[in-house]
Amino acid sequence: MGKKIQRIGILTAGGDSPGLNAAIRGVGKTALNHGIEIIGFRDGFRGLVENRRLKLDKSTLAGILTVGGTILGTSRDKPHRMVIDGRTKDMTDVIKENYLEWGLDCVVCLGGGGTAKNALRLKQAGLNVITLPKTIDNDVAMTDATFGFATALDIATETIDRLHSTAHSHHRIIVAEVMGHRAGWLTLGAGIAGGADVILLPEIPYDVEKIAEAIKRRSRRGTNFSIVAVAEGAMSRDDHRTFAAAEKKLERAKSIHDKKEAKTELAALDVRHQGNTIRLAKQLEELTHLESRVTILGYVQRGGTPSAADRILATRLGSAAADLIEKGVFGVMVAARGDGTEAVPLEKVAGKRKIVPVDHSWVRTARSVGTCLGD
């Protein structure tokens, strides 16, 4: 038998997501049933550095299952690059000292891909860690699903449903921008479920002429409106080639000067890409002679009460995490695998992203029902 687990910490990092409180509750209530004390750290990894904590007991965990956001607060702070008194510092050693001082046996980190990388760094520094996959983008590697995605999918789908009536009434093109910089799961799912006529994903560079032609075909058949669901990271073929070239330049860069130059170029391209959805809408208006309007869903996709699906997923992942800790299993992400869970080593998760395969069944389904994907 290994050491009896007595006290664990928990934090939420990165962007907020529906289901975080359900996951905190799942970890907390199961841990308490194992006789393990649980402490919540406020505002992500910063709470570990600044000793901002909250004891989680049955009364604290009561009533949070249905609440959106996170009772612990969150931040995008990285342990190895945290701004303290106006200066960027590596606070890993401080976190390690506090971990030992507080007598923690493990820290549970709820977050996405960036959190997995930060947790792996803490593991390599000698701390026991476990992560849970959270993000509305559904892009965390090595898990079937992430909590937050199902709720965001419901919200995005309902928005597209509502846009149909105004598009039909005014004979317009409605362009709906959905979250997703690098992965198009949310846009693809909402586009299919909401019956969008065009779906544009980061994984499939688009040709605006082909989109316009698809919309004009609808007009010739007597349908003078179209719904375009576009991921915020979707790009035209030309822009995609430019970005790909800049990313390859960064990969090939050997000197500090060349790396800095390549990163500056990529940052400039990111800035230029902002507002792409509005530019796309104007292009479609010019090419089709139909009035266009843009709706940017933004943070509404991340807010509000988590769906039943997310509450169940977050609870079972959280409960599984506490069970693994009680057994002395650390350095893993608790992945959703079918109806069960799987402990996946953080080395297999960190630095990887689950994107939409171009031959995925959802993509094939969209094409089969006549949806234009811009290519």
C-alpha positions, 0 to 999 in steps of 0.5 A: 500500500502506498501513502494514504492520501490526505489532502489535495488541491484543485484549480481551474485554468484557461477560459471559463467553460460550462461544467467547471463547477460540476467537475469541482463538485465531482472531484470534491464529493468523491474525495470527501467520501474517500476521507480526503481533504480538498482545497480550492485555489483561486484564479488558476495557477496564480492562487497556488503562487499567492496562497489564495485558497478556499476549503471545499467541504459539503456546504461549499459544494452544495448547489454548484452543480447547475451554476455556470462559470467557476466558483474558484475563478480562473486565469490564463497564468502560466507557472513558468511565465507569470507576471509578478510586480510587472515582471515575468517570472518563473514561479515553479519553485514557489508553487513547489514550496507551497505545495510541500508547505500545505501538505498537498498530495496532488493538484487537480487542474481543470483546463484545456491543452495549455493547462495540460502543458502547464501541469506536465511542467509541474509533474516534471518539477516533482509534483503529483498532478491530474488534469480534467479536459475542459474546453468548448472547442472539444480540441483536447487530444486523447479524449472522446469529449471535453466538458463545456462542448455540449452546452456550447453546441446547444447555444450555437445551434439555438442561435443558428435556429433563430437566425433562420427566421430573419434571414428568410424574412429579409432575403439575406445572407446571415454570417454567424461566427462561432468560436474555434481558432484552430479546431472547427468541432463547434462550428461543424456540429452547430452548422449541421444541427442548425441546418446551415447552408455553408460551414467554414472550418479552420481545417478546410481552407475556403474559396469565397467564389465557391461559397458565392456560387453555392449561395447563387444556386440557392437563389436560382432555385428560389431560395433567396437567403442563406446561413453561413456558419464560420469558425473564427479561425476559418481562412481563405486558401490564400490566407492559409498558405500565408499562415502555413509558410510563416509557421514553417519559417518558425519551425525552421528558425534556428537562431533567436533572431530568426525565431523572434522574426518569425513569431512577429510575422505570425503575430501580425498575421493573427492581427490581420485575420481579426475581422475576417468574418466581416470581410467575408460577409462583404465579399459575399454581398458583392458577389451574390448581390444579396444583403448580408449581416454578421452575428458574432456569438462570442462569449455567450457560448461559454456562459450560462447553465451547463447542459445535462450532458455536460453535468454528467460528463464533468461529474463522472470525470471528476469522480474518476479523478478522485478515485485515481488519486485515492489509488495513487495514480498521478501524472495523467489526464482523465479522458472520456472513453465511451461510457467510461474513463481512461487515465492518459499520461500527460506526455501524450496530451501536452502540446497536441490538439484534436482537430477535425479530420477532413474525412470525419463522419460529420464532414461527410454528413454535411457534404451528403446533405448538400452543405457547402464547406467552401472547398 
